[in-house]
């Protein structure tokens, strides 16, 4: 069935709460956009619509669509809702590991260089992904192996950019090799 | 004839060893990423956009087109053998293809998919060759009001027709429009929605959003929710079709082609509709309807697969002649053109004729390459399916970093990419379509500029949109697109629609 309603899947009440929150977030974003739009000039010249026209339209649409989503969520859930694939509950541990990897990389890439940053990101992410599969990621040896794998993926990509395309990516050294 | 002269010129350019090599690498890479779950052509092209600084336009367009094409061929292999379609276009292939593979006919399913893709891709390229110059000739006559209406049509189709919920489609589109607002206003140069962050002055890059939504979002989603989902790989069998299977396949290929092509041409947002439509038609016309959904019917693979490739090829018509992208990947290829300072549109056929014709010629060549890559060599790609999930997705994160960071070397972008990835998880979890975000982001600023230019022409009067005949016709089409599907849905509420059959089987 394409038009599975929420009541057919588990934990509908909780899902409706989240759906309401999403609608509310859209409305909040709409208000932020509306507030931003007040600061944009309406100078329209010959055209009658100025640089603030689309901002106001977007703000209004965000609020209206957000309100409609809230209404749907409060009255039986999003319409024509396809239940998402995968598990009912999220594996937050795994998410935390991957997030740590991506964010650490973002924070460190300009200090330790592209290759090491990415290898680090890989180590964290692969650990998180393994945990999500219920496998315990290995100890020191496994981690070292992961680091090497990440290094071997990141280094050629780095060389492609620095050596072949002449794009300056940050490195630990100024050589363009590491 | 002039047309053949130009096409011949295109073949000479596309046939140079270096361009052949680009086409081949593109096709092979495209097939690989099509086979691999988690990476699509949009993200791949997005991540490779930095090559536009070094590689000349013709070569990189041939390369990107090869990736786009190859991913469609590769995607069908995965949906037949693994039942996890990476591309929306191969969703329908998964229905019958997976069933066929389960009952030991994987080889025939792979063969009809690959040959069907080839037939449809080639026929559609012929149609592009014939039609695109004609469309371009007339498109020159269009002014800002007509362009604005065309973009409005694209917005309408991508949100209201596609997907299960028009509301969630519009929501996604508006998020895309909102993202497109960040930065300098094109016409007045006014700063909008930068929040004082200097990185936002240039606006949000489409690459960043695409990589965040698709690559990072997909990785996070997989780890969060799909860790325990076990994928079962079907057994391969000899890639071969019997005489009966040929006889059942070829009419389906042709029908699929002619269903798919028009949908790619008009801004109808991708190949989801034509593939479902073709599936429905084949199911109705089949001589063995009992095979559908049970042991797997070959027409159910042949038709949609052909429709998919025809639609993908046809997206070139609006992209090259009007500068309007109708799929996510087309949107990103469009920004590749912009990197070169080339604005696709009706003038493209005059100003960059050599490039356009080389690109079209490369499609003919690419289809032949892909047929070879995907039929005799299919076993090679199947090996890719054995890569375990954890290193695959962790590796995707590295490539995502390359693509996003390589763009303008700002670590701010990496934080942003992560945030957009989280948004991607939410969108997937709560069944929001993602294509409208990208389409809105790219077309939004263009549509705004056209609107304001149109209003200038009309000296501030909105009636300019109905006073010009072409614009009025397009407006009527927009209204029809909004109203007709709802009337049709009312009419066949009780009959079994292909969409509902699809999700039951999946």
Boltz contact constraints between the chains, C-beta under 6 A:
constraints:
  - contact:
      token1: [A, 2]
      token2: [B, 499]
      max_distance: 6.0
  - contact:
      token1: [A, 2]
      token2: [B, 500]
      max_distance: 6.0
  - contact:
      token1: [A, 2]
      token2: [B, 503]
      max_distance: 6.0
  - contact:
      token1: [A, 22]
      token2: [B, 430]
      max_distance: 6.0
  - contact:
      token1: [A, 36]
      token2: [B, 193]
      max_distance: 6.0
  - contact:
      token1: [A, 40]
      token2: [B, 192]
      max_distance: 6.0
  - contact:
      token1: [A, 41]
      token2: [B, 190]
      max_distance: 6.0
  - contact:
      token1: [A, 46]
      token2: [B, 456]
      max_distance: 6.0
  - contact:
      token1: [A, 46]
      token2: [B, 459]
      max_distance: 6.0
  - contact:
      token1: [A, 47]
      token2: [B, 452]
      max_distance: 6.0
  - contact:
      token1: [A, 47]
      token2: [B, 455]
      max_distance: 6.0
  - contact:
      token1: [A, 47]
      token2: [B, 456]
      max_distance: 6.0
  - contact:
      token1: [A, 48]
      token2: [B, 455]
      max_distance: 6.0
  - contact:
      token1: [A, 48]
      token2: [B, 460]
      max_distance: 6.0
  - contact:
      token1: [A, 49]
      token2: [B, 452]
      max_distance: 6.0
  - contact:
      token1: [A, 49]
      token2: [B, 455]
      max_distance: 6.0
  - contact:
      token1: [A, 51]
      token2: [B, 185]
      max_distance: 6.0
  - contact:
      token1: [A, 51]
      token2: [B, 188]
      max_distance: 6.0
  - contact:
      token1: [A, 51]
      token2: [B, 190]
      max_distance: 6.0
  - contact:
      token1: [A, 54]
      token2: [B, 448]
      max_distance: 6.0
  - contact:
      token1: [A, 55]
      token2: [B, 181]
      max_distance: 6.0
  - contact:
      token1: [A, 58]
      token2: [B, 174]
      max_distance: 6.0
  - contact:
      token1: [A, 58]
      token2: [B, 177]
      max_distance: 6.0
  - contact:
      token1: [A, 58]
      token2: [B, 178]
      max_distance: 6.0
  - contact:
      token1: [A, 61]
      token2: [B, 174]
      max_distance: 6.0
  - contact:
      token1: [A, 62]
      token2: [B, 174]
      max_distance: 6.0
  - contact:
      token1: [A, 65]
      token2: [B, 170]
      max_distance: 6.0
  - contact:
      token1: [A, 65]
      token2: [B, 171]
      max_distance: 6.0
  - contact:
      token1: [A, 68]
      token2: [B, 167]
      max_distance: 6.0
  - contact:
      token1: [A, 79]
      token2: [B, 165]
      max_distance: 6.0
  - contact:
      token1: [A, 80]
      token2: [B, 164]
      max_distance: 6.0
  - contact:
      token1: [A, 80]
      token2: [B, 165]
      max_distance: 6.0
  - contact:
      token1: [A, 81]
      token2: [B, 431]
      max_distance: 6.0
  - contact:
      token1: [A, 82]
      token2: [B, 431]
      max_distance: 6.0
  - contact:
      token1: [A, 84]
      token2: [B, 429]
      max_distance: 6.0
  - contact:
      token1: [A, 86]
      token2: [B, 225]
      max_distance: 6.0
  - contact:
      token1: [A, 86]
      token2: [B, 226]
      max_distance: 6.0
  - contact:
      token1: [A, 86]
      token2: [B, 229]
      max_distance: 6.0
  - contact:
      token1: [A, 87]
      token2: [B, 225]
      max_distance: 6.0
  - contact:
      token1: [A, 90]
      token2: [B, 224]
      max_distance: 6.0
  - contact:
      token1: [A, 90]
      token2: [B, 225]
      max_distance: 6.0
  - contact:
      token1: [A, 91]
      token2: [B, 224]
      max_distance: 6.0
  - contact:
      token1: [A, 91]
      token2: [B, 227]
      max_distance: 6.0
  - contact:
      token1: [A, 94]
      token2: [B, 223]
      max_distance: 6.0
  - contact:
      token1: [A, 95]
      token2: [B, 223]
      max_distance: 6.0
  - contact:
      token1: [A, 95]
      token2: [B, 224]
      max_distance: 6.0
  - contact:
      token1: [A, 98]
      token2: [B, 223]
      max_distance: 6.0
  - contact:
      token1: [A, 102]
      token2: [B, 418]
      max_distance: 6.0
  - contact:
      token1: [A, 106]
      token2: [B, 411]
      max_distance: 6.0
  - contact:
      token1: [A, 106]
      token2: [B, 414]
      max_distance: 6.0
  - contact:
      token1: [A, 106]
      token2: [B, 415]
      max_distance: 6.0
  - contact:
      token1: [A, 109]
      token2: [B, 411]
      max_distance: 6.0
  - contact:
      token1: [A, 110]
      token2: [B, 411]
      max_distance: 6.0
  - contact:
      token1: [A, 118]
      token2: [B, 398]
      max_distance: 6.0
  - contact:
      token1: [A, 118]
      token2: [B, 401]
      max_distance: 6.0
  - contact:
      token1: [A, 121]
      token2: [B, 397]
      max_distance: 6.0
  - contact:
      token1: [A, 122]
      token2: [B, 394]
      max_distance: 6.0
  - contact:
      token1: [A, 122]
      token2: [B, 398]
      max_distance: 6.0
  - contact:
      token1: [A, 125]
      token2: [B, 394]
      max_distance: 6.0
  - contact:
      token1: [A, 125]
      token2: [B, 397]
      max_distance: 6.0
  - contact:
      token1: [A, 126]
      token2: [B, 390]
      max_distance: 6.0
  - contact:
      token1: [A, 126]
      token2: [B, 391]
      max_distance: 6.0
  - contact:
      token1: [A, 126]
      token2: [B, 394]
      max_distance: 6.0
  - contact:
      token1: [A, 128]
      token2: [B, 223]
      max_distance: 6.0
  - contact:
      token1: [A, 129]
      token2: [B, 223]
      max_distance: 6.0
  - contact:
      token1: [A, 129]
      token2: [B, 390]
      max_distance: 6.0
  - contact:
      token1: [A, 129]
      token2: [B, 393]
      max_distance: 6.0
  - contact:
      token1: [A, 129]
      token2: [B, 394]
      max_distance: 6.0
  - contact:
      token1: [A, 130]
      token2: [B, 390]
      max_distance: 6.0
  - contact:
      token1: [A, 132]
      token2: [B, 223]
      max_distance: 6.0
  - contact:
      token1: [A, 132]
      token2: [B, 227]
      max_distance: 6.0
  - contact:
      token1: [A, 133]
      token2: [B, 227]
      max_distance: 6.0
  - contact:
      token1: [A, 153]
      token2: [B, 395]
      max_distance: 6.0
  - contact:
      token1: [A, 153]
      token2: [B, 398]
      max_distance: 6.0
  - contact:
      token1: [A, 154]
      token2: [B, 398]
      max_distance: 6.0
  - contact:
      token1: [A, 157]
      token2: [B, 402]
      max_distance: 6.0
  - contact:
      token1: [A, 161]
      token2: [B, 406]
      max_distance: 6.0
  - contact:
      token1: [A, 165]
      token2: [B, 54]
      max_distance: 6.0
  - contact:
      token1: [A, 167]
      token2: [B, 50]
      max_distance: 6.0
  - contact:
      token1: [A, 167]
      token2: [B, 406]
      max_distance: 6.0
